[in-house]
Amino acid sequence: VKVSLLWVCDAVKFGQLCSGNPSNSRRTSDGWGQGHYGAGRGGRLHEGLDIKCSDGSTVFAPFDVTLNGKLTVYTDPSKAAINEGINLSGEGLCFKLFYVRPDRTSGRVRKGERIGTMLPMQRVYPGITSHVHVQMCDKSDPTRYF
């Protein structure tokens, strides 16, 4: 049974996360760093994958999901403009989306339906490639799902 579950999870692929980015193109490198899992962040490593998303864009459910509450990304008040996100689960996965203002924080949303709005990342990080940060709840690498 465990092998079957692993096979199902490995076959999961995220559908479109952000309007204007139907192929889930990733943030590569910009003046603020790189968007791949494991990229250096000063004294720590990047624990997610950054998917390009323009400020103000609509964010969609990548597959049928359950909304499991709002999250706070930062403790730094200077980053308040982008300090929101949402906890989600679906397809056997538990994950978080950072920099998204959720329309609601509980219930179910079907694949392709609106979850919320991309927050104004340029206000906090001018010149960065604006993006949704996708982080697995166990902080494992989400790249295989894209």
DSSP file with accessible surface (Angstrom, degrees, kcal/mol):
  #  RESIDUE AA STRUCTURE BP1 BP2  ACC     N-H-->O    O-->H-N    N-H-->O    O-->H-N    TCO  KAPPA ALPHA  PHI   PSI    X-CA   Y-CA   Z-CA
    1    1 A V     >        0   0  160      0, 0.0     4,-2.3     0, 0.0     5,-0.2   0.000 360.0 360.0 360.0 -41.9    0.0    0.0    0.0
    2    2 A K  H  >  +     0   0  184      1,-0.2     4,-2.3     2,-0.2     5,-0.2   0.910 360.0  51.5 -61.3 -39.4    2.8    2.4    0.8
    3    3 A V  H  > S+     0   0  119      1,-0.2     4,-2.4     2,-0.2    -1,-0.2   0.929 109.0  51.4 -64.3 -40.4    4.4    1.9   -2.6
    4    4 A S  H  > S+     0   0   78      2,-0.2     4,-2.4     1,-0.2    -2,-0.2   0.926 109.5  49.3 -62.2 -44.1    1.0    2.6   -4.3
    5    5 A L  H  X S+     0   0  105     -4,-2.3     4,-2.5     1,-0.2    -1,-0.2   0.929 110.3  50.7 -62.9 -42.0    0.6    5.9   -2.3
    6    6 A L  H  X S+     0   0   96     -4,-2.3     4,-2.5     1,-0.2    -1,-0.2   0.931 109.7  50.9 -61.5 -42.1    4.1    6.9   -3.3
    7    7 A W  H  X S+     0   0  179     -4,-2.4     4,-1.4     2,-0.2    -2,-0.2   0.930 109.8  49.7 -62.0 -43.4    3.4    6.2   -6.9
    8    8 A V  H  X S+     0   0   65     -4,-2.4     4,-0.7     1,-0.2     3,-0.5   0.944 112.6  46.9 -61.3 -46.8    0.2    8.3   -6.8
    9    9 A C  H >< S+     0   0   15     -4,-2.5     3,-1.0     1,-0.2    -1,-0.2   0.894 108.9  54.6 -64.3 -39.7    2.0   11.2   -5.2
   10   10 A D  H 3< S+     0   0   70     -4,-2.5    -1,-0.2     1,-0.2    -2,-0.2   0.805 105.9  53.8 -64.4 -26.8    4.9   11.0   -7.7
   11   11 A A  H 3< S+     0   0   62     -4,-1.4    -1,-0.2    -3,-0.5    -2,-0.2   0.633  84.5 109.1 -82.9 -12.3    2.3   11.2  -10.6
   12   12 A V    <<  -     0   0   10     -3,-1.0     2,-0.4    -4,-0.7    -3,-0.0  -0.413  46.8-175.2 -67.8 133.8    0.8   14.4   -9.2
   13   13 A K        -     0   0  116     -2,-0.1     2,-0.3    49,-0.1   133,-0.2  -0.998  26.7-117.2-129.5 137.8    1.5   17.6  -11.2
   14   14 A F        -     0   0   13    131,-3.3    49,-0.1    -2,-0.4     3,-0.1  -0.546  26.9-143.2 -71.1 131.5    0.5   21.1  -10.3
   15   15 A G        -     0   0   12     47,-1.6    48,-0.1    -2,-0.3    45,-0.1  -0.208  54.6 -43.1 -77.7-178.7   -1.9   22.8  -12.7
   16   16 A Q        -     0   0   71      1,-0.2    96,-0.2     6,-0.1    -1,-0.2  -0.236  54.4-176.1 -52.7 125.6   -1.6   26.5  -13.5
   17   17 A L        +     0   0    0      4,-0.4    43,-2.7     1,-0.2     2,-0.4   0.767  63.3  33.6 -91.5 -33.6   -1.1   28.5  -10.3
   18   18 A a  B >  S-AB  21  59A   0      3,-0.5     3,-1.9    41,-0.2    41,-0.2  -0.984  80.6-110.9-136.1 137.4   -1.1   32.0  -11.6
   19   19 A S  T 3  S+     0   0   38     39,-2.7    35,-0.4    -2,-0.4    38,-0.1  -0.322 107.9  29.4 -59.8 141.5   -2.9   33.9  -14.4
   20   20 A G  T 3  S+     0   0   80     33,-0.1    -1,-0.3    37,-0.0    33,-0.0   0.417 110.0  74.5  86.7  -3.3   -0.5   34.9  -17.1
   21   21 A N  B X   +A   18   0A  13     -3,-1.9     3,-1.7     1,-0.1    -3,-0.5  -0.520  49.0 162.8-138.7  68.9    1.7   31.8  -16.4
   22   22 A P  T 3  S+     0   0   94      0, 0.0    -6,-0.1     0, 0.0    -1,-0.1   0.760  78.5  48.7 -63.8 -23.2   -0.1   28.8  -17.8
   23   23 A S  T 3  S-     0   0   90     -7,-0.1    -2,-0.0    -8,-0.0    -7,-0.0   0.345 109.2-118.8 -99.2   9.2    3.1   26.6  -17.8
   24   24 A N    <   -     0   0   14     -3,-1.7    29,-0.1    -6,-0.2   -10,-0.0   0.915  38.3-162.0  54.8  45.6    4.1   27.5  -14.2
   25   25 A S        -     0   0   46     26,-0.1    27,-2.2    27,-0.1     2,-0.3  -0.313  13.5-125.7 -57.4 142.8    7.4   29.0  -15.4
   26   26 A R  B     -E   51   0B 102     25,-0.2     2,-0.3     1,-0.1    25,-0.3  -0.623  13.5-108.8 -95.9 151.1    9.8   29.3  -12.5
   27   27 A R        +     0   0    8     23,-2.3     8,-0.5    -2,-0.3    23,-0.3  -0.599  41.3 179.0 -69.3 128.8   11.7   32.2  -11.1
   28   28 A T        -     0   0  101     -2,-0.3     7,-1.8     1,-0.2     2,-0.4   0.692  48.7 -24.9 -99.0 -95.2   15.3   31.6  -12.1
   29   29 A S  E     +K   34   0C  72      5,-0.2     2,-0.3     6,-0.1    -1,-0.2  -0.967  62.5 150.5-129.8 137.3   17.9   34.3  -11.0
   30   30 A D  E >   -K   33   0C  30      3,-2.5     3,-1.8    -2,-0.4    98,-0.1  -0.839  63.7 -73.6-146.0-173.8   17.5   38.0  -10.3
   31   31 A G  T 3  S+     0   0   85     96,-0.3    97,-0.1     1,-0.3     3,-0.1   0.652 129.0  52.6 -64.1 -13.4   19.2   40.6   -8.1
   32   32 A W  T 3  S-     0   0  121      1,-0.3     2,-0.3    95,-0.1    -1,-0.3   0.463 119.8 -94.2 -99.2  -6.8   17.5   39.2   -5.0
   33   33 A G  E <   -K   30   0C  25     -3,-1.8    -3,-2.5     8,-0.0    -1,-0.3  -0.913  53.0 -45.0 132.8-156.6   18.7   35.6   -5.6
   34   34 A Q  E     -K   29   0C  86      6,-0.4    -5,-0.2    -2,-0.3    -6,-0.1  -0.854  30.1-144.4-121.9 155.0   17.4   32.4   -7.2
   35   35 A G        +     0   0    0     -7,-1.8    15,-2.1    -8,-0.5    -8,-0.2   0.390  60.5 109.0-102.8   3.2   14.1   30.6   -6.9
   36   36 A H  S >  S-     0   0   91     -8,-0.3     3,-1.7    13,-0.2    12,-0.2  -0.402  80.8 -89.0 -80.7 158.8   15.0   27.0   -7.0
   37   37 A Y  T 3  S+     0   0   72      1,-0.2    10,-0.2    10,-0.1    -1,-0.1  -0.401 114.1  22.0 -62.3 133.7   14.7   24.7   -4.0
   38   38 A G  T 3  S+     0   0   29      8,-3.0    -1,-0.2     1,-0.3     9,-0.1   0.426  84.3 150.4  88.8  -1.6   17.9   24.7   -2.0
   39   39 A A    <   -     0   0    3     -3,-1.7     7,-3.0     7,-0.2    -1,-0.3  -0.316  55.6 -96.1 -61.5 147.8   19.1   28.1   -3.2
   40   40 A G  E     -L   45   0D  56      5,-0.2    -6,-0.4     1,-0.1     5,-0.2  -0.389  37.1-178.2 -68.1 140.0   21.3   29.9   -0.8
   41   41 A R  E >   -L   44   0D  51      3,-3.0     3,-1.3     1,-0.3     2,-0.4  -0.627  60.5 -80.6-134.2  69.5   19.6   32.6    1.4
   42   42 A G  T 3  S-     0   0   85      1,-0.3    -1,-0.3    -2,-0.1     0, 0.0  -0.513 115.5  -3.7  67.5-118.0   22.4   34.0    3.4
   43   43 A G  T 3  S+     0   0   93     -2,-0.4    -1,-0.3    -3,-0.1     2,-0.3   0.300 133.3  52.5 -90.1  10.4   22.9   31.5    6.2
   44   44 A R  E <  S-L   41   0D 148     -3,-1.3    -3,-3.0    -5,-0.0     2,-0.3  -0.827  79.5-109.0-136.2 176.4   20.0   29.3    5.2
   45   45 A L  E     -L   40   0D 107     -2,-0.3     2,-0.4    -5,-0.2    -5,-0.2  -0.850  34.9-104.6-110.6 147.9   18.6   27.4    2.3
   46   46 A H        -     0   0    9     -7,-3.0    -8,-3.0    -2,-0.3    -7,-0.2  -0.548  29.7-162.2 -68.5 123.7   15.4   28.2    0.2
   47   47 A E        +     0   0   71     -2,-0.4    89,-0.4   -10,-0.2     2,-0.2   0.083  62.5  35.7-102.6  23.3   12.8   25.7    1.3
   48   48 A G  S    S-     0   0    0    -12,-0.2     2,-0.4    87,-0.2    87,-0.2  -0.816  79.6 -99.3-151.6-167.7   10.4   26.0   -1.6
   49   49 A L  E     - F   0 134B   1     85,-2.2    85,-2.9    -2,-0.2     2,-0.6  -0.994  29.4-136.5-128.1 131.8   10.1   26.6   -5.3
   50   50 A D  E     - F   0 133B   0    -15,-2.1   -23,-2.3    -2,-0.4     2,-0.5  -0.811  14.9-165.7 -97.0 122.7    9.2   30.1   -6.8
   51   51 A I  E     -EF  26 132B   1     81,-3.0    81,-2.8    -2,-0.6   -25,-0.2  -0.925  31.9-107.8-108.4 123.9    6.6   30.2   -9.6
   52   52 A K  E     + F   0 131B  86    -27,-2.2    79,-0.3    -2,-0.5     2,-0.3  -0.200  48.3 161.3 -53.8 136.6    6.4   33.4  -11.6
   53   53 A a        -     0   0    5     77,-2.3     3,-0.1   -29,-0.1   -33,-0.1  -0.861  34.3-127.3-160.5 117.8    3.3   35.5  -10.8
   54   54 A S    >   -     0   0   83    -35,-0.4     3,-2.2    -2,-0.3    64,-0.2  -0.401  41.9 -89.6 -68.7 144.8    2.8   39.2  -11.5
   55   55 A D  T 3  S+     0   0   52      1,-0.3    64,-0.2    -2,-0.1    -1,-0.1  -0.243 114.3  18.8 -52.3 134.4    1.7   41.4   -8.7
   56   56 A G  T 3  S+     0   0   54     62,-1.9    -1,-0.3     1,-0.3    63,-0.1   0.377  93.0 139.4  85.0  -4.3   -2.1   41.5   -8.5
   57   57 A S    <   -     0   0   20     -3,-2.2    61,-2.9    62,-0.1     2,-0.3  -0.288  59.6-101.6 -71.4 158.6   -2.6   38.4  -10.6
   58   58 A T  E     - C   0 117A  37     59,-0.2   -39,-2.7    57,-0.0     2,-0.4  -0.622  31.0-147.4 -78.8 136.2   -5.2   35.8   -9.8
   59   59 A V  E     -BC  18 116A   0     57,-2.9    56,-3.6    -2,-0.3    57,-1.6  -0.912  17.0-158.6-107.6 132.7   -3.9   32.6   -8.1
   60   60 A F  E     - C   0 114A  47    -43,-2.7    54,-0.2    -2,-0.4    51,-0.1  -0.743  26.4 -98.8-111.3 158.5   -5.7   29.3   -8.9
   61   61 A A        -     0   0    1     52,-2.6    51,-2.9    49,-0.4    52,-0.1  -0.590  27.7-149.1 -70.6 126.7   -6.1   25.9   -7.3
   62   62 A P  S    S-     0   0    0      0, 0.0   -47,-1.6     0, 0.0     2,-0.3   0.674  78.1 -17.7 -75.7 -16.9   -3.5   23.6   -9.0
   63   63 A F  S    S-     0   0    9    -49,-0.1     2,-0.2    46,-0.1    49,-0.1  -0.898 108.9 -46.0-165.8 178.7   -5.8   20.6   -8.4
   64   64 A D  S    S+     0   0   42     -2,-0.3     2,-0.3    46,-0.1    46,-0.2  -0.456  74.6 177.8 -60.7 126.1   -8.8   20.0   -6.1
   65   65 A V  E     -G  109   0B   0     44,-2.9    44,-2.6    -2,-0.2     2,-0.4  -0.908  34.0-133.6-132.6 159.4   -7.7   21.3   -2.7
   66   66 A T  E     -GH 108  89B  40     23,-3.0    23,-1.7    -2,-0.3     2,-0.5  -0.948  27.7-131.6-107.4 131.8   -8.8   21.8    0.9
   67   67 A L  E     -GH 107  88B   5     40,-3.2    40,-0.7    -2,-0.4    21,-0.2  -0.766  22.3-174.4 -85.5 124.8   -8.0   25.2    2.3
   68   68 A N  E     -G  106   0B  79     19,-3.4    38,-0.2    -2,-0.5    20,-0.2  -0.091  49.6 -69.7-116.5  31.9   -6.5   24.7    5.8
   69   69 A G  E     -     0   0B  21     36,-1.8    18,-2.8    18,-0.2    -1,-0.4   0.006  55.9 -67.1 103.8 156.8   -6.1   28.3    7.1
   70   70 A K  E     - H   0  86B 119     16,-0.2     2,-0.3    -3,-0.1    16,-0.3  -0.360  45.4-153.6 -74.5 154.4   -4.2   31.5    6.5
   71   71 A L  E     - H   0  85B  18     14,-1.9    14,-0.9    26,-0.2     2,-0.5  -0.940  12.0-133.9-131.3 157.3   -0.5   31.7    7.2
   72   72 A T        -     0   0  103     -2,-0.3    12,-0.2    12,-0.2    11,-0.1  -0.939  14.4-169.0-108.0 127.5    1.9   34.4    8.2
   73   73 A V        +     0   0   31     -2,-0.5     2,-0.3     1,-0.1    -1,-0.1   0.898  64.1  25.3 -83.9 -45.2    5.2   34.4    6.2
   74   74 A Y        -     0   0   39      5,-0.1    -1,-0.1     2,-0.1     9,-0.0  -0.830  46.0-154.7-123.1 159.6    7.3   36.9    8.1
   75   75 A T  S    S+     0   0  147     -2,-0.3    -1,-0.1    -3,-0.1     5,-0.1   0.519  73.5 102.0-100.8 -11.2    7.8   38.5   11.6
   76   76 A D    >   -     0   0   62      1,-0.2     3,-1.9     3,-0.1    -2,-0.1  -0.608  63.8-152.9 -78.0 115.5    9.4   41.6   10.0
   77   77 A P  G >  S+     0   0  110      0, 0.0     3,-1.6     0, 0.0     4,-0.2   0.756  90.7  70.3 -63.7 -19.6    6.8   44.5    9.9
   78   78 A S  G 3  S+     0   0   85      1,-0.3     3,-0.3     2,-0.1    -2,-0.1   0.662  97.5  52.6 -71.5 -11.2    8.6   46.0    6.9
   79   79 A K  G X  S+     0   0   47     -3,-1.9     3,-1.9     1,-0.2    -1,-0.3   0.169  71.4 118.7-106.6  19.1    7.3   43.1    4.8
   80   80 A A  G X   +     0   0   64     -3,-1.6     3,-1.3     1,-0.3    -1,-0.2   0.806  62.9  68.4 -57.0 -32.2    3.6   43.5    5.8
   81   81 A A  G 3  S+     0   0   26      1,-0.3    -1,-0.3    -3,-0.3    -2,-0.1   0.746 115.1  26.0 -62.7 -22.8    2.5   44.1    2.2
   82   82 A I  G <  S+     0   0    0     -3,-1.9     2,-1.4    37,-0.1    17,-0.4   0.148  86.5 119.2-124.6  20.4    3.3   40.5    1.3
   83   83 A N    <   +     0   0   32     -3,-1.3     2,-0.3    -4,-0.3    -3,-0.1  -0.270  53.7  88.4 -90.7  52.4    2.9   38.8    4.7
   84   84 A E        +     0   0   25     -2,-1.4    15,-2.1   -12,-0.2    16,-0.9  -0.970  38.7 145.8-141.9 160.6    0.1   36.4    3.8
   85   85 A G  E     -HI  71  98B   0    -14,-0.9   -14,-1.9    -2,-0.3     2,-0.3  -0.948  32.9-112.6-172.2-173.1   -0.4   32.9    2.5
   86   86 A I  E     -HI  70  97B   0     11,-2.0    11,-2.3    -2,-0.3     2,-0.4  -0.996  12.0-135.4-143.3 141.3   -2.5   29.8    2.6
   87   87 A N  E     + I   0  96B  32    -18,-2.8   -19,-3.4    -2,-0.3     2,-0.3  -0.842  35.3 176.3 -92.2 133.8   -2.1   26.3    3.9
   88   88 A L  E     -HI  67  95B   0      7,-3.3     7,-2.7    -2,-0.4     2,-0.3  -0.932  18.7-168.3-136.6 160.4   -3.6   23.7    1.4
   89   89 A S  E     +HI  66  94B  34    -23,-1.7   -23,-3.0    -2,-0.3     2,-0.2  -0.987  24.3 127.4-145.9 151.5   -3.9   19.9    1.0
   90   90 A G  E >   + I   0  93B  15      3,-2.1     3,-2.5    -2,-0.3   -25,-0.1  -0.823  59.6  32.8 169.7 154.7   -5.0   17.8   -1.9
   91   91 A E  T 3  S-     0   0   98      1,-0.3   -79,-0.1    -2,-0.2     3,-0.1   0.805 131.1 -58.4  54.8  30.3   -3.9   14.8   -4.1
   92   92 A G  T 3  S+     0   0   65      1,-0.3     2,-0.3   -80,-0.0    -1,-0.3   0.553 114.9 115.4  79.8   6.4   -2.1   13.4   -1.0
   93   93 A L  E <   -I   90   0B  13     -3,-2.5    -3,-2.1    44,-0.0     2,-0.4  -0.831  51.6-156.3-112.3 149.6    0.0   16.5   -0.6
   94   94 A b  E     +I   89   0B  60     -2,-0.3    43,-2.3    -5,-0.2    44,-0.4  -0.994  33.1 151.8-119.2 124.8    0.3   19.1    2.1
   95   95 A F  E     -IJ  88 136B   0     -7,-2.7    -7,-3.3    -2,-0.4     2,-0.3  -0.950  33.7-134.7-150.9 168.8    1.7   22.5    0.9
   96   96 A K  E     -IJ  87 135B  56     39,-2.7    39,-2.3    -2,-0.3     2,-0.5  -0.955   6.4-151.3-127.7 145.6    1.7   26.2    1.4
   97   97 A L  E     -IJ  86 134B   0    -11,-2.3   -11,-2.0    -2,-0.3     3,-0.4  -0.988  18.7-157.7-116.7 121.0    1.5   29.2   -1.0
   98   98 A F  E     +IJ  85 133B  27     35,-2.3    35,-1.1    -2,-0.5   -13,-0.2  -0.696  68.6  28.8 -95.9 153.9    3.3   32.3    0.2
   99   99 A Y  S    S+     0   0   20    -15,-2.1    20,-2.7   -17,-0.4     2,-0.4   0.729  89.8 121.5  73.2  28.6    2.6   35.9   -0.9
  100  100 A V  E     -D  118   0A   0    -16,-0.9    -1,-0.2    -3,-0.4    18,-0.2  -0.975  57.2-145.2-122.8 130.0   -1.1   35.2   -1.7
  101  101 A R  E     -D  117   0A 123     16,-3.2    16,-2.1    -2,-0.4     2,-0.1  -0.854  30.7-139.0 -89.8 108.4   -4.1   37.0   -0.2
  102  102 A P  E     -D  116   0A  16      0, 0.0    14,-0.3     0, 0.0     3,-0.1  -0.417   9.9-142.7 -71.9 143.3   -6.6   34.2    0.0
  103  103 A D  S    S-     0   0   83     12,-3.1     2,-0.3     1,-0.2    13,-0.1   0.834  89.3  -6.2 -68.0 -35.6  -10.2   34.9   -0.8
  104  104 A R        -     0   0  126     11,-0.6    -1,-0.2   -35,-0.0   -35,-0.1  -0.953  60.9-141.1-152.8 168.0  -11.2   32.5    2.0
  105  105 A T  S    S+     0   0   58     -2,-0.3   -36,-1.8    -3,-0.1     2,-0.3   0.349  76.2  43.3-122.1   5.3   -9.3   30.2    4.3
  106  106 A S  E    S+G   68   0B  79    -38,-0.2     2,-0.2   -37,-0.1   -38,-0.2  -0.956  80.5  46.1-145.6 164.2  -11.4   27.1    4.7
  107  107 A G  E    S-G   67   0B  36    -40,-0.7   -40,-3.2    -2,-0.3     2,-0.3  -0.538  83.8 -56.2 101.8-169.6  -13.5   24.8    2.5
  108  108 A R  E     -G   66   0B 142    -42,-0.2     2,-0.4    -2,-0.2   -42,-0.2  -0.868  38.1-167.2-114.9 148.8  -12.7   23.1   -0.8
  109  109 A V  E     -G   65   0B   4    -44,-2.6   -44,-2.9    -2,-0.3     2,-0.2  -0.999  19.4-130.8-133.8 135.1  -11.7   24.7   -4.1
  110  110 A R    >   -     0   0  153     -2,-0.4     3,-2.4   -46,-0.2   -49,-0.4  -0.491  42.5 -75.3 -85.3 156.2  -11.7   22.8   -7.4
  111  111 A K  T 3  S+     0   0  131      1,-0.3    -1,-0.1    -2,-0.2   -47,-0.1  -0.176 118.8  15.4 -49.6 131.6   -8.8   22.7   -9.9
  112  112 A G  T 3  S+     0   0   47    -51,-2.9    -1,-0.3     1,-0.3     2,-0.2   0.293  95.4 124.9  85.7  -9.6   -8.6   26.0  -11.8
  113  113 A E  S <  S-     0   0   98     -3,-2.4   -52,-2.6     1,-0.1    -1,-0.3  -0.520  71.8 -90.4 -81.9 155.1  -10.8   28.0   -9.4
  114  114 A R  E     +C   60   0A 110    -54,-0.2   -54,-0.3    -2,-0.2    -1,-0.1  -0.397  39.8 174.4 -67.3 132.5   -9.6   31.2   -7.9
  115  115 A I  E     -     0   0A   3    -56,-3.6   -12,-3.1     1,-0.3   -11,-0.6   0.710  58.9 -68.4-101.4 -38.6   -7.8   30.9   -4.5
  116  116 A G  E     -CD  59 102A   0    -57,-1.6   -57,-2.9   -14,-0.3     2,-0.4  -0.947  57.5 -57.1 177.1-154.0   -6.8   34.5   -4.1
  117  117 A T  E     -CD  58 101A  39    -16,-2.1   -16,-3.2    -2,-0.3     2,-0.3  -0.954  41.0-114.1-127.8 137.3   -4.6   37.3   -5.3
  118  118 A M  E     - D   0 100A   3    -61,-2.9   -62,-1.9    -2,-0.4   -18,-0.2  -0.503  40.1-126.6 -66.1 130.0   -0.8   37.7   -5.7
  119  119 A L        -     0   0    5    -20,-2.7     2,-2.1    -2,-0.3     3,-0.2  -0.289  32.1 -86.1 -78.5 165.7    0.4   40.3   -3.2
  120  120 A P    >>  +     0   0   29      0, 0.0     3,-1.3     0, 0.0     4,-0.6  -0.414  52.5 167.3 -78.0  77.1    2.6   43.4   -4.3
  121  121 A M  H >> S+     0   0    0     -2,-2.1     4,-3.2     1,-0.3     3,-1.1   0.837  70.1  65.1 -60.0 -34.1    6.0   41.8   -4.1
  122  122 A Q  H 34 S+     0   0   70      1,-0.3    -1,-0.3     2,-0.2     6,-0.1   0.806  93.1  62.8 -61.8 -26.4    7.6   44.8   -5.9
  123  123 A R  H <4 S+     0   0  189     -3,-1.3    -1,-0.3     1,-0.2    -2,-0.2   0.828 117.1  27.6 -66.7 -31.5    6.7   47.0   -3.0
  124  124 A V  H << S+     0   0   29     -3,-1.1    -2,-0.2    -4,-0.6    -1,-0.2   0.809 135.4  28.3 -98.9 -38.1    9.0   45.0   -0.7
  125  125 A Y  S >< S-     0   0   33     -4,-3.2     3,-2.1     3,-0.1    -1,-0.2  -0.682  81.2-155.0-126.1  75.7   11.6   43.6   -3.1
  126  126 A P  T 3  S+     0   0   86      0, 0.0     3,-0.1     0, 0.0    -4,-0.1  -0.270  79.2  13.6 -57.1 130.0   11.9   46.1   -6.0
  127  127 A G  T 3  S+     0   0   59      1,-0.3   -96,-0.3   -97,-0.0   -95,-0.1   0.302  92.4 131.6  89.2  -8.0   13.2   44.4   -9.2
  128  128 A I  S <  S-     0   0   13     -3,-2.1     2,-0.9    -7,-0.1    -1,-0.3  -0.318  71.8-103.3 -69.5 157.5   12.6   40.9   -8.0
  129  129 A T        -     0   0   43     -3,-0.1    -1,-0.1   -75,-0.0  -102,-0.1  -0.789  46.0-124.5 -77.7 107.4   10.8   38.4  -10.3
  130  130 A S        +     0   0   14     -2,-0.9   -77,-2.3   -78,-0.1     2,-0.3  -0.292  47.0 158.8 -58.7 142.5    7.4   38.4   -8.6
  131  131 A H  E     -F   52   0B   6    -79,-0.3     2,-0.5  -104,-0.0   -79,-0.2  -0.994  46.9-113.2-161.2 157.8    6.4   34.9   -7.6
  132  132 A V  E     -F   51   0B   1    -81,-2.8   -81,-3.0    -2,-0.3     2,-0.6  -0.872  35.5-138.1 -93.4 132.2    4.3   32.6   -5.5
  133  133 A H  E     -FJ  50  98B   8    -35,-1.1   -35,-2.3    -2,-0.5     2,-0.6  -0.851  14.4-158.2 -94.0 123.1    6.5   30.5   -3.2
  134  134 A V  E     +FJ  49  97B   0    -85,-2.9   -85,-2.2    -2,-0.6     2,-0.4  -0.922  16.0 175.7-104.7 120.6    5.4   26.9   -3.0
  135  135 A Q  E     - J   0  96B  17    -39,-2.3   -39,-2.7    -2,-0.6   -87,-0.2  -0.991  26.7-131.3-130.4 128.2    6.6   25.0    0.1
  136  136 A M  E >   - J   0  95B   6      4,-0.7     3,-2.0    -2,-0.4   -41,-0.3  -0.472  25.4-120.6 -71.3 147.4    5.7   21.5    1.1
  137  137 A b  T 3  S+     0   0   47    -43,-2.3   -42,-0.1     1,-0.3    -1,-0.1   0.851 117.3  46.4 -59.9 -33.3    4.6   21.1    4.7
  138  138 A D  T 3  S-     0   0  120    -44,-0.4    -1,-0.3     2,-0.0   -43,-0.1   0.344 115.2-119.2 -89.7   6.3    7.5   18.8    5.5
  139  139 A K    <   +     0   0   97     -3,-2.0    -2,-0.1     1,-0.2     2,-0.1   0.652  64.1 146.3  63.6  20.8    9.9   21.2    3.7
  140  140 A S        -     0   0   36      1,-0.1    -4,-0.7     2,-0.0    -1,-0.2  -0.304  62.8 -76.7 -76.6 170.7   10.8   18.5    1.1
  141  141 A D        -     0   0   67      1,-0.1     3,-0.5    -6,-0.1    -1,-0.1  -0.547  38.2-168.9 -75.4 118.7   11.5   19.6   -2.5
  142  142 A P    >   +     0   0    0      0, 0.0     3,-2.3     0, 0.0     4,-0.2   0.536  61.3 101.4 -83.3  -3.5    8.3   20.4   -4.5
  143  143 A T  G >  S+     0   0   36      1,-0.3     3,-2.2     2,-0.2    -2,-0.0   0.837  70.9  62.9 -54.5 -37.6   10.1   20.5   -7.9
  144  144 A R  G 3  S+     0   0  115     -3,-0.5    -1,-0.3     1,-0.3    -3,-0.0   0.694  95.6  61.4 -64.2 -16.2    9.0   17.0   -9.0
  145  145 A Y  G <         0   0    6     -3,-2.3  -131,-3.3  -132,-0.1    -1,-0.3   0.391 360.0 360.0 -90.4   5.3    5.4   18.2   -8.9
  146  146 A F    <         0   0   42     -3,-2.2  -122,-0.1  -133,-0.2  -131,-0.1  -0.776 360.0 360.0-120.3 360.0    6.0   20.8  -11.6
